[in-house]
């Protein structure tokens, strides 16, 4: 699919996100995301001290503040991205006192035991459509083999019946976490 067609899909998904977020209770969604990720952590056997790549959500995205605080409180090491000028992702560690430690560079993604990533939608094949900068498509290939990637979405943002555009550089994801559940795509 041409980049212009991908851009049209993004415009539609962004408009849908605005409609969805206008009626969501973000505080409740934040609590529900903690419960859902807690279930993922139990299912995957992630132990305290292991590393989770997360992110600090911006307006309109599923809220991650409570989730990141919960992960830290449970003893996980939480790394969040810094967007670099070339749109690659460097990483830094969150701390319980809201401070940060030194930048860890682009290779820190290789330390992850679980990746929680942003996106606009994920289809039934595990195709993730992000904001269009390619940041995560650059970063995710650096993770260790077998490390799961889960995208945080609002309820109603999954596209299980629609095939989203996928290009060779797009990295498929393993699952979707929303405030109302965990969804595991079925890759083609």
N, C-alpha and C positions, 0 to 999 in steps of 0.2 A: 504494500500500500504506500502510496506517495506521502511524503512529509506533509503536504497540504491537506490530504485526507485525514492524516493523524491529527493535525491541528484542528480540523473540524470536529473530530470525535472529542478532543479535549475541551473545546468550547461547550459542546453539549453536556459533557460530564461536569464541568465547572458550574454551569447553570443549574444542573440537578443538585449539585452539592449545596449551592446557595439556598435552594428550596428546602432541602433536607435539614440543613443547620438552622434555618429560621424557626423550625418547630421542635428541635431537639433540646432536652435538658442536659446541658454539657456536664454539669456537676454529677448527675446520675450516670451519664455515659462514662465519665471518668471512673466512678466506683465500679461500674459493670465491667469496664475493660480490665481493671485489676483482678476481678473474679475470673474472667475468661483467661487472662494470661497466667493466673495462678494454676488453672486447670492444665494449661499447656506445659507449664513448668513441671507439674507432677507427672504428666504423661511422658515427657521427654527425659525425666530423671535429672534435670538440671539441679545441681547442688550449690548451696551458698559458697561463695568464693569464685564461682565460674563467671564468665564474662558475657554480658548481654549488650548488643548494639541496639540502641534505641534512638530517639530523637526528641527534640523539644518542639512540640507542636506550635503552629502559628494559627491565627484566627481562621476558622473554617475547617481545620483538620480535627480528627478525633483527638480529644484531650489526652496528653501524656503526662501531665504534671503529677497527678496522683499515682499513676503507674510507675513512673521513675522513682518517686519517693518510696513506694512499696518495695520495689526491687532493691533499693539501697537499704531499706529497713530490714529486709530479709537476708542481707549479707552478700548480695550479688555485686559484682563490679559492673558499672554502667558507663558505657562509652557513647558519646553523642557526636554528630558530625559538625565540622566546620567546612563551609563551602569555599573552596579555593578559587583563585582567579580563573583557572582553566576548567572550572566546574567539576573537578575531582573532589573527593571528600577526604579531608584530614579528620582526625578524631581527638577528643579530649575526654578526660574522665570526670564524671560528676562526683561530687562529694556530699556528704550529709549536711555540711554547713553551708551549702549553696556556693562553695568556692569551686575552683577548678584546679587541676594539676596541669603540668606542662602539656603542650601539644604533643600528640603521639605519632603524627604523620599518617600517610596514606596506607601504610602496611599494617596498621593496628587492626584493621578488619580481619586479619588472619588470626587474631587472638580470640575472636568471637566463638561462643558456644551456642548462641541463638541470636538471630537478627530480627528485629522488629522495624519494619520499613514503612514509610509513607507511600501513598499512591492515590490515584483518582478512581481506579476500578481494577478488578481482577476478573478474568473470565474463567470458564470451566476447565480450560487447559493450563491454567496457572500463568497466563500472560498478564503481566502487571503494566498498567499505563500510568506513568508518573506525570510530572509537570512539564516535561519536555527538555530538560537540561542534560539528561543522560548521566547525572551524578551517580546514581546507584548502579547503572549499567557499567560504569567504570569501576566502581568499588567492589561490587559483589563477586566478580571472578577471583578476587584476592582471598576470599574466605576459604577455610579448609574444606575439603570434600566432606559432604554429609551434614554440614551445619545448616539447619533449617532456616528458611527465610519466610517470615509471616508478615503480611501487610495489614496494617490497621486501617479499617474503613468504617464509615458510618453504616448502620443498617440501611439497606436499599441501594448501596453502591456496588455490590457484587454484580457481575454480568455472567451468571452461569450459563445462560442460553445464547449469548451473543459472543462471537469470536472477535476479540479486540485485535487491532493490527499488531503483528509481531514481525520485527525485523531481525536479521541474524545477530545483532548485538544485544537484543533484549534478553535479559536473564529471567527464566521462568521462576516462579515462587512456589513454595510448598503449601501455603495455606493463607487464610484470611481470618482475622479476628475482628469482630464487631462487638458492640455492647450487647447484642442479643445472641452471640454464639461464635463457635469456631467452625470454619468451613474448609474442607480439604478438596481442592480441585482434582480433577482426573486428567492428568496430562495426556496429550495425544500420542 
